Amino acid sequence: MEAQNIPSTPPLSPHHSHTLSPNTTSTTPPISPPSASRPTISLQQPSNKKGPSKSSKIFRRFRSVFRSFPIITPVCKIPVSLHGTRLHDNHIHGGTRMTGTLFGYRKARVNLAIQENSKCLPILVLELAITTGKLLQEMGLGLVRIALECEKRPSEKIKILDEPIWTLFCNGRKSGYGVRREPTDEDLMVMQTLHPISMGAGVIPTEATENPDGELTYMRAHFERVVNSRDSETYYMMNPDGNSGPELSIFFVRIG
């Protein structure tokens, strides 16, 4: 896939410069700022789309409480491996390729969206209690391991990605919580705006907004999804063409 440079899109960190690669065309369409007339949402339903989760009411209620929590970063001794094999663009045996997008305003909490591909509605949207700027700082160091843990409840049969709340660890340090939520209108607008982009990083400029940053930062990449068990899934970010870009792995684990 031939990457196209967009001069107006700055890199996420001074250590790594990213290019944008559209899925189907040789040129990358400009990213338009959101306006009163939002783009029409043409994203497709994922193949495994089901009705609302039974826990939807629970995490909707919790989300309103979660937003009032301060962003905390106490030190934790959870054993998260920081020594892994760089995965480049090689396909992992037994893995499934997905599209992952991290996005948010620099001083606000970062969001994670997982899609079957960039043209599908997200199958998962998580709001993480770590600021976008802090995560970009971690990414600038080149190696990030995000672990999301929740307690196993044997009496409840729920898919691991349908769990409503997670304890968040970033490179072994407890960093608050992650909350699963239904995609908002803004989430869908971001996914629609980025749907021609298979991988890349930059900002989506915005019009007048109450947010002090005024620009929404994003990073999109292919991830290999590896299902280890019904209580464990891992998403490995794939660096194209052997690039020496940042390594990112996201672990979902149910314990207890």
VENBEL-V577893 format. One record per residue. RES is the residue in one small letter. D_FIRST is the distance of its C-alpha to the first C-alpha in Angstrom with 2 decimals. Layout:
res->[RES	RES]
d_first->[D_FIRST	D_FIRST]
//
This chain:
res->[m	e	a	q	n	i	p	s	t	p	p	l	s	p	h	h	s	h	t	l	s	p	n	t	t	s	t	t	p	p	i	s	p	p	s	a	s	r	p	t	i	s	l	q	q	p	s	n	k	k	g	p	s	k	s	s	k	i	f	r	r	f	r	s	v	f	r	s	f	p	i	i	t	p	v	c	k	i	p	v	s	l	h	g	t	r	l	h	d	n	h	i	h	g	g	t	r	m	t	g	t	l	f	g	y	r	k	a	r	v	n	l	a	i	q	e	n	s	k	c	l	p	i	l	v	l	e	l	a	i	t	t	g	k	l	l	q	e	m	g	l	g	l	v	r	i	a	l	e	c	e	k	r	p	s	e	k	i	k	i	l	d	e	p	i	w	t	l	f	c	n	g	r	k	s	g	y	g	v	r	r	e	p	t	d	e	d	l	m	v	m	q	t	l	h	p	i	s	m	g	a	g	v	i	p	t	e	a	t	e	n	p	d	g	e	l	t	y	m	r	a	h	f	e	r	v	v	n	s	r	d	s	e	t	y	y	m	m	n	p	d	g	n	s	g	p	e	l	s	i	f	f	v	r	i	g]
d_first->[0.00	3.80	6.33	9.55	12.86	15.64	18.92	21.02	19.32	20.95	19.73	21.46	23.44	24.56	23.15	19.47	17.25	14.12	11.39	10.26	6.95	8.32	8.17	9.38	9.89	8.90	11.40	12.32	15.81	18.54	19.87	23.47	26.26	28.12	31.33	34.32	32.36	29.56	26.51	27.08	25.68	23.72	22.16	22.90	25.23	23.85	25.04	27.56	28.95	32.63	35.44	36.19	36.89	40.55	40.02	38.62	42.02	42.38	39.19	39.74	43.13	41.89	39.12	41.84	43.59	40.46	39.67	43.06	42.49	42.04	38.95	40.43	39.22	41.97	41.46	40.99	41.26	38.89	37.38	33.61	31.94	30.19	29.31	26.35	23.81	20.48	17.93	14.57	11.96	14.63	15.86	19.44	22.04	23.39	20.86	19.22	15.88	16.71	15.66	17.95	18.96	21.69	23.38	26.81	29.11	29.63	33.26	32.90	31.90	28.24	26.87	24.50	22.91	21.44	19.82	18.88	15.71	15.19	17.16	20.13	23.20	23.43	25.36	26.48	27.27	29.09	30.92	31.36	34.40	32.56	31.72	28.21	29.35	30.68	27.54	25.51	28.21	27.79	24.00	24.81	26.69	23.58	24.86	25.68	27.25	28.26	30.87	32.21	35.52	38.02	41.20	41.38	43.80	44.80	46.68	43.62	40.89	37.80	34.13	33.00	30.49	33.37	35.51	36.59	36.97	35.77	36.97	34.21	33.86	31.47	31.50	34.83	36.50	37.65	36.24	37.87	36.47	33.55	34.41	32.65	33.02	32.23	29.49	31.24	30.72	28.99	26.62	25.71	25.35	22.87	20.81	21.07	20.13	16.96	16.01	13.13	11.62	9.77	10.44	12.44	16.12	18.81	21.76	22.76	25.85	28.89	32.08	35.49	35.54	38.01	35.43	36.17	32.52	31.56	27.79	25.78	23.37	20.35	17.79	15.24	13.34	12.95	16.36	17.90	21.23	24.00	27.35	30.05	32.97	34.14	34.88	31.78	28.02	25.41	21.96	19.88	17.07	14.05	12.79	9.21	9.40	13.14	13.56	17.26	17.05	19.66	20.38	21.42	23.18	25.13	28.11	30.18	33.57	36.89	39.84	43.57]
//
